[in-house]
C-alpha cells in the first residue's frame, strides 16, 4: 500500500468517525428537544391523567384515562360544571395525602356563591340544581355556606362515595391543575367530557 493509499484510507476512517459522531450528536439534540417540549407541554398545556376511584361515576369510571388541559384557565377562571384536577388542599395534606396525589371533582360553586344540600337536593344561591349527571341524590344534608372569594366548592358525581368539599371544605383556586376535557381510554368510551352548566 502506498503512502497516498494509506492517507486516503486514514481520511476515510476519520470521515466515517466524524459522520458517526455527527449523527450521535444530532440524535442527542433531537432527544433533548423532545424532552424539553414534553416537559413544557405537560407543565403548561396538557397532561394525561388516570382515574383511580369511583368518586366521579357515572361520568368517569375507574381506569379511565383523560387529557387535562391547562390553557383555558389562563384566560378565564374555572366555572361551575367544569370537571377539574387539583392538588389536595392543606386540609387533605394534614390527613396524610401527598401534594402529588391529584384529585378530580366537579365544580359546584365558586367564590361569592352559597351552596347547601337539603333532602337530597343541592342548592346554589338558594336555588335547586338539576343534576342529571350524578349517580344518586346525596344521602346527607349540608348547612348552607358561602364560598369565600378565591375558593371553589367541588363535589364528585358519585355524591355518596366522594371525598370532596362537603367533607373537607373549600378548595383554593390556586390548587387547580387543569380542566378534564377528553377521555382517550378505554376505546369504547373515547370522547369529549362536556362540562355541565350548573
C-alpha positions as MATLAB code, in Angstrom:
seq = 'XXXXXXXXXXXXXXXXXXXXXXXXXXXXXXXXXXXXXXXXXXXXXXXXXXXXXXXXXXXXXXXXXXXXXXXXXXXXXXXXXXXXXXXXXXXXXXXXXXXXXXXXXXXXXXXXXXXXXXXXXXXXXXXXXXXXXXXXXXXXXXXXXXXXXXXXXXXXXXXXXXXXXXXXXXXXXXXXXXXXXXXXXXXXXXXXXXXXXX';
ca = [
       0.000    0.000    0.000;
       1.363    3.369   -0.993;
       1.573    6.392    1.282;
      -1.209    8.043   -0.696;
      -3.440    4.985   -0.272;
      -2.727    4.950    3.460;
      -3.626    8.628    3.698;
      -6.796    8.061    1.711;
      -7.795    5.130    3.960;
      -6.996    7.134    7.088;
      -9.066   10.066    5.798;
     -11.940    7.699    5.005;
     -11.886    6.188    8.524;
     -11.650    9.654   10.053;
     -14.555   10.844    7.904;
     -16.654    7.830    8.949;
     -15.906    8.527   12.621;
     -16.872   12.152   12.164;
     -20.127   11.142   10.455;
     -20.954    8.736   13.275;
     -20.196   11.370   15.923;
     -22.232   13.926   13.989;
     -25.193   11.520   13.768;
     -24.973   10.747   17.501;
     -24.842   14.458   18.347;
     -27.865   15.167   16.115;
     -29.815   12.360   17.827;
     -28.867   13.696   21.265;
     -30.072   17.166   20.222;
     -33.386   15.768   18.900;
     -33.900   13.764   22.084;
     -33.103   16.819   24.219;
     -35.569   18.977   22.281;
     -38.253   16.270   22.566;
     -37.760   16.049   26.342;
     -37.900   19.832   26.728;
     -41.074   20.027   24.608;
     -42.682   17.207   26.608;
     -41.927   18.992   29.884;
     -43.266   22.307   28.541;
     -46.443   20.673   27.178;
     -47.081   18.747   30.412;
     -46.390   21.780   32.604;
     -48.273   24.474   30.689;
     -50.579   22.940   28.070;
     -51.948   19.458   28.805;
     -51.217   16.189   30.548;
     -52.707   12.709   30.766;
     -54.404   11.535   33.969;
     -55.744    8.240   35.285;
     -58.984    7.861   37.293;
     -58.206    5.761   40.400;
     -61.629    5.704   42.110;
     -65.412    5.704   41.628;
     -65.916    9.224   43.030;
     -66.871   10.689   39.626;
     -69.003    7.757   38.454;
     -71.048    7.592   36.198;
     -69.353   10.467   34.322;
     -65.895    8.916   34.804;
     -65.116    5.324   35.732;
     -62.144    3.762   37.463;
     -59.423    3.201   34.873;
     -60.495    5.977   32.510;
     -57.604    7.955   31.065;
     -58.089   11.638   30.400;
     -56.463   14.643   28.827;
     -56.356   17.554   31.262;
     -55.845   20.880   29.517;
     -54.234   23.805   31.309;
     -54.533   26.655   28.810;
     -58.131   27.865   29.153;
     -57.740   28.868   32.811;
     -55.048   31.372   31.805;
     -57.867   33.301   30.091;
     -60.853   32.742   32.374;
     -61.445   31.352   35.863;
     -62.806   27.855   36.474;
     -66.591   27.797   36.338;
     -69.354   25.665   37.859;
     -69.864   22.465   35.916;
     -66.179   22.108   34.981;
     -64.525   18.836   35.923;
     -61.147   19.794   37.334;
     -57.983   18.098   38.517;
     -56.360   19.698   41.545;
     -53.687   19.328   44.193;
     -55.181   18.328   47.543;
     -55.752   21.354   49.794;
     -53.997   21.679   53.134;
     -56.921   20.011   54.950;
     -56.228   16.803   52.999;
     -52.445   17.102   53.234;
     -52.812   17.221   57.026;
     -54.708   13.920   56.760;
     -51.723   12.318   55.032;
     -52.409   12.921   51.342;
     -49.334   13.913   49.354;
     -49.347   17.107   47.317;
     -48.686   14.979   44.219;
     -51.894   12.943   44.754;
     -54.192   14.839   42.406;
     -57.966   14.746   42.897;
     -60.696   15.106   40.276;
     -64.124   16.617   41.043;
     -66.810   18.819   39.523;
     -67.052   22.495   40.451;
     -70.424   23.143   42.088;
     -69.961   26.732   43.297;
     -67.302   29.442   43.253;
     -66.370   32.397   45.420;
     -69.317   34.562   46.455;
     -71.928   31.848   45.847;
     -73.757   29.870   48.503;
     -74.129   26.098   48.474;
     -76.180   23.739   50.611;
     -77.700   20.252   50.491;
     -81.179   19.536   51.831;
     -83.274   16.381   51.390;
     -81.092   15.068   48.570;
     -81.043   18.311   46.578;
     -78.085   20.644   46.048;
     -78.927   24.337   46.284;
     -76.761   27.063   44.761;
     -77.703   30.582   45.873;
     -80.857   29.038   47.400;
     -81.914   27.637   44.006;
     -82.229   23.845   43.481;
     -79.848   22.394   40.909;
     -80.989   19.785   38.377;
     -78.156   17.241   38.397;
     -78.975   14.577   35.824;
     -75.284   13.550   35.653;
     -74.936   12.234   39.244;
     -75.250    8.585   40.277;
     -77.800    9.266   43.015;
     -79.011   12.064   45.256;
     -76.865   12.888   48.301;
     -77.807   10.952   51.441;
     -76.594   13.807   53.623;
     -77.540   17.387   54.418;
     -75.172   20.341   54.341;
     -75.983   23.612   56.012;
     -75.823   26.480   53.517;
     -72.357   28.063   53.394;
     -70.890   30.908   51.373;
     -67.827   30.061   49.312;
     -65.035   32.593   50.023;
     -63.545   34.574   47.134;
     -60.620   32.726   45.585;
     -62.076   29.332   46.532;
     -64.273   26.670   44.930;
     -66.751   24.139   46.248;
     -66.249   20.800   44.477;
     -68.153   17.517   44.602;
     -67.886   14.092   42.988;
     -70.691   12.946   40.696;
     -70.913    9.841   42.878;
     -72.217   12.072   45.674;
     -72.325    9.383   48.366;
     -68.860    7.975   47.664;
     -66.727   11.064   47.239;
     -64.135   12.716   49.456;
     -64.989   16.270   48.450;
     -65.839   19.754   49.726;
     -68.812   18.542   51.751;
     -66.225   16.611   53.824;
     -63.130   18.832   53.916;
     -64.273   22.301   52.903;
     -63.288   24.806   50.245;
     -60.684   24.337   47.513;
     -58.265   27.219   46.827;
     -58.403   28.134   43.129;
     -54.581   28.157   43.098;
     -54.661   24.370   43.614;
     -56.366   23.764   40.262;
     -54.081   21.916   37.836;
     -56.401   21.860   34.839;
     -59.715   21.060   33.209;
     -60.576   17.475   32.188;
     -61.746   17.677   28.569;
     -61.199   14.374   26.754;
     -61.229   10.648   27.584;
     -58.796    8.684   25.389;
     -59.172    5.264   27.062;
     -60.952    2.836   27.147;
     -61.617    2.867   23.410;
     -65.361    2.207   23.729;
     -65.734    5.357   25.899;
     -63.415    7.642   23.956;
     -64.651   11.203   23.521;
     -65.002   14.664   24.987;
     -66.003   15.285   28.596;
     -68.526   18.078   28.436;
     -68.907   20.477   31.326;
     -72.419   20.782   32.698;
     -73.753   24.278   33.267;
     -74.877   24.440   36.882;
];
